[in-house]
Structure formats: C-alpha cells, structure tokens
Amino acid sequence: MSRLSISSWSLHRALGPRYRPAQGNPGLMVPDGPPGELNLLDLPARIAARGIRTLEVCHFHLPGLDEGYLADLRAALEGAGVELFGVLIDAGDITHPDPAARAQELEWVRSWVETAARCGATRARVIAGDAEVPAGNGEAVLGLSAEGLRGLARFGREWGVRVITENFRPLARRPEHLLKVLEMCEGEVGLCADFGNFKGETKYDDLAAILPRADSVHAKAHYPAAGEMDREDFVRCMDLARVAGFDGPYSLIFDGPGDEWGSLAEIQEVVASYVNE
C-alpha cells in the first residue's frame, strides 16, 4: 500500500552517534560520537505526530541489541501505531574477493537480518556488494552477489523477514547490473529504489528502469543549499514512480544542509500529494 515512511538516516544529526559493536563483545553497542537531542525510542511518537506511520532504522542507530532494549523499541512502535518496515544494513561486503573474509561478512549480515526480525521489521535491506563490475565481463561478480543475496533471503525467510537490496554502492551503480542480479535471484530478493543514488545525464532513465521492480522507494530530495530543495528534480522522480505504478512505502530521505525536521516537512508535502491521489 502506498504510504508515507521515513528513515532514521534523515534525522541522523538529531539522533546523534552511530553505534558499533564493542571490541570482543559484538552484542554490546558503543556510541561513536556525541549524544543527540533525540532518543530512538522517542522517534515513533515524533513521526506519528507528523502523520507518518512507517519507519526504517539504520542498523547503526540501534544503541542496544539485548532483548530488553528491543522489547522497548517494539513497545514504542506499537504505542505510536508505527510499522517498522525495515532495518537498513549499511555495511557488509557480500562480494569480498577473499572467500574467508566474504564468509565473515555474510555471517555479520545474517546477524543483522536476525536482529531486524527481533525488532519486528518485515524487511532487511542488504548492500548488493562493493565489488566493481568489470566492463564486458561481469557475470562472475554479479553471480557472487546473487548467490549471497539468495542465501541471505533464505535465512531471512526463516525469521519472517524479506531481504531487499538497493541501487547503492559500486556493484549496483548501473541499473543493468542491478537488474541482472535481481533476475538471478528469481524473485527471492526485493528492491529499494533510491532517487538520489543514480547520477548524471542518465539518472531518470536509470530510475525508470528499476522502479517497476521496487518494493520501497527512498524519496530523497536534493538540497544544493540549506532550505533550497531542487523541487523540479524531486517531482520528476516522483512522477517516474507514479508511472511505474509504485504502491509501497515512500521513505522520506533528507541528507543535505539545513534543518532536518523543516526540510522533511517540505519533502513530506510533495510526497503526500502522490500518496493521497
């Protein structure tokens, strides 16, 4: 169902530090940076007050992985009437050239797919790979990505989580490579289409190619300066999603200079006009 959503990344300055596993104790998360003004447990109520009832959380915004903290997060979501659509796993190279290192990377990603389920999410977004795709001879590396994603998808199904990937990072930089990987996955892996991750003269053609496959959209607006949205670009991207028949969550993404909440309100105003058609 088409609806408004938001990513915790859009409020990363308000949320403060990223969290990372403690050395020697991967179950303990330690902050990397100064505290923010907003607690993750308060975020569901804050977005619900703005008419947004779907949320994505970046893995590094979780300050705790113990059952007590995750129970508190699920309670905060339920109390605010907010759906946790997905956890964005923003690290892990499933195409690492060294087999032993790749196995470690895959195991780390699996641990976060499990965590996504324990948070109550129904999706886990996994990076398709950091490997560059060689011109004219990319079948091997694309196959490696598809193999890793399919294995993670099978693992995710055991936990009730659908694995999706994104037009993000080197391997998925070109739509033809991303679409080939999805084809190799034979429907086992979904897609998040991010407006801001394709660049240059082919941006709109590239988005048009992948949007029909999208389970979710990162509705990222470009802000060349604080308070100055490139509205023409953003509306054109939204129009492409409409033409593609997209019918899922539009996650508001702000990643520019200026006020986070104010800029997100401007993005929300545009997206709401499409969601409510």
N, C-alpha and C positions, 0 to 999 in steps of 0.2 A: 504494500500500500504506500502510495506517495505521501511523504510526511517530512516535517522539519526534524533535523537532528543537529548535533554539534559534537565536535571533537575536543577532548581536553587540551589538545595542542593549541587550539585557538585562544586559550587562556593560560598559556604556559608561564607568562610573566606573573600573573596573579597567583598561580598555583605555586610558584617558587621553584624549589630544587627539583632536579631529576634524582631518582633513586637508583641505586645499583646494588647488586648483591655484595655482602661483606666478604672479604677475602677469607677463604676457609669455611665459610658458613653461607652457602647460596640461598638459604631460606630466610636470612636476615637482610633487610634492605637498609642501606645507609644513605643519607642525603648528600648530594653533590651540588652544593650551592646554598645561598642564604634562604631563610624561610620566606614564604609568600604571604599575601594577605588573605588567601582563600584556601580553605581546607577541602580536600577532595570529597569528604563525606558531606559537605555543605553544598557541593555543586548540583546534585539532582534537584534540590529545592529551588536553588537560584535559577536554573534554566526552566523549571516548570513554571515559575512565576512569570517567565517571559514567553510562555506558550510553546515551549519546546519540550517534548516528552520522549525523546530518543537520544541516547548518548553513546559515544565511543570514547574509550580511555586508552591513552598511550601506555604501554607496559611500564615505562619508567616513571609514571605518575603514581604508581601504587607504592605507598610507603610501608606496607606490610603484606606478607603472604600467608600469615598464620590464619587458622580458621576463625579465630576471634575477630580479626580485622575484616576478613572477607564477609563474615556474617553481618558486621556493622555496615559494610558497603551495601550488601543486598537489602538490609533493612532500610537504609537511607533511600535507595532506589524505589523500593516498594512504598515507603511512606510518601514519597513525592509523586508516585504514579509515573515513574520514568522507566522506560525499557533500556537495558544495556544491550545495544545491538552488537557491539564487538569490542575486542581488545586489539589494538594496533601494535603488533610485534615489530618494533622498529630497529631490530638488529638481527644478526644471524645470516651467514652466507651459505646457503644450501648448495652452491656451486663451487665451493672452495676446491682448488685444484689438487690439494693433498687429501687422499682418502681418509686418513686418520683424523685430520682436522675437520673434514667435512662431516664425519660421523659425530664428532663432538658438537659441531654447530647444529646438526639436526636434532641431537638429543636435547640441546638447550632450547630449541624452538618447540619441541614436543612438550617440554616442561611448562612453557608458557601457553600452549594450547590447552593443557590441563588446567592451568590457572584461570584461563578465560572461562572455562566451564564452571569452575568453582566460584567465580564471580557472578555467575548467572548469565553470561553472554551466550549468544547463539552463533556468533561468528568470531573467527580469529584471522586477522589479516597478516599474511606472511609475505616477506620480500621474495621475489622470484629468483634473485641471485645478483651477486656483484660482479660476475664474470662478464667480460666484454665478449660480444658475439663477432667472430671473425667474418669479414666480408666474403661472401660466396661459399663459406664452409662452416656454417653454424649449427649443423644438425646435432653434433655431439654435445655441445654445451646446452643447447635447447632441450635435448633429451635428458640431460642430467638434471636440469631444472624441473622438468615434468615428472621425472622419477621421484625426486624429493618431495614435490608438492603432492603427488598421488599418495605417497607413503604417509605424509602428514594428514592428508584428507581421510585416509582410512583410520588413522589413530584418532582424529577428531570425531569421527562418527561414533566411536566407542564412548565418547564423552558427551555426545549430543551437540557437537559444535561443527559448523561447516567452515572449512578453510577456504579463504578467498585470497587473491593476490591483487596487485595494483600496478598501474603504469608508473613504476617507481624504481629508481636505481638503474645501473647500467644495462642489465640483461633485458629489461622491459622498456628501454628507452624508445624503441621503434615499435609501432603498432603491429607490423608484420611478425616480429619476433614474439611479442606477447600473445598474439592470436594463435601462432603456431604452437606455443606451449599449452594454451588452453585447449586447442584441438587434440594435442597428445594426451591431455588429462581426461578426455572423453566425458566431460560433464561433471567430474568429481570435484572440481575446483571452481569457485566463483570469482567475481571480479569487482573491484572498486575502481571507478574511473575518476581520476583527479584532474580538474580543469587546468591546474597550474603546472602539471608535470611535463606537458608537451610544450615545446618552444619553437619559435621561428615561423617561417612562412607557411609551413605545412601544419601548424597547430590545429586548425579547425578541421582539416581533412583527417588528421590523425585521430582526433576525438570522435568524429563522425564514424570512423571505422570500428572503434571499440565500444561506443556507448550502447549499441544493441545487445551487448553481452553483459552489461553492468548489473550487479545485484545492489550496488550502492554507488552514490556519487559524492565525491568531495567537492562541494561547491565553493571553490577557492576564488576569491576576488583579488585582483591585483591592485595594490595601493602604491603607486610610484612616490607618493609623499603622504604625510600624515593627513588624514581626513579627505583624501582625494582618491576615490575609487575610480578605476577605469571601467566605468559603467557600460560603455559600448562593448568592450571585450566580454564582460561578465554576462550581459544579456544575450550576446551571440552564443556563448557557451550554453546558457540555459535553454535557448531556442533549439540548439542541437539535441539536447537531452529530450526535449518535448517531441521533436521529430522522430527520435529513436524509440519513442513510446516508453521511456523510462518510468517505472512505477515502484520506486523504492525510497529509502531514506536519502534526503539531500542533507549531507552533513556540512554545516556552515564552517568554513575554514578561513581564519584570519591569520596572516603571517607577515604583517607589514608594520610600518611605523605608526605611532599614534595610539589612541585609546582603544583597548580591546573591546570592552562592552559597547562603546559607542559605534565602533566600526562594525561589530557583529550585528547590531540593531539595523544598520543600513543594509548589510547583506541579507538579513532576515526579511526585510521589507520587500526586496526584489524576489527572493525565493518564494515567499508566501503567496505572491501573485500567481505563481505557477502551480503550487501545491493546491491552492483553493479554486482552481479553474473548474 
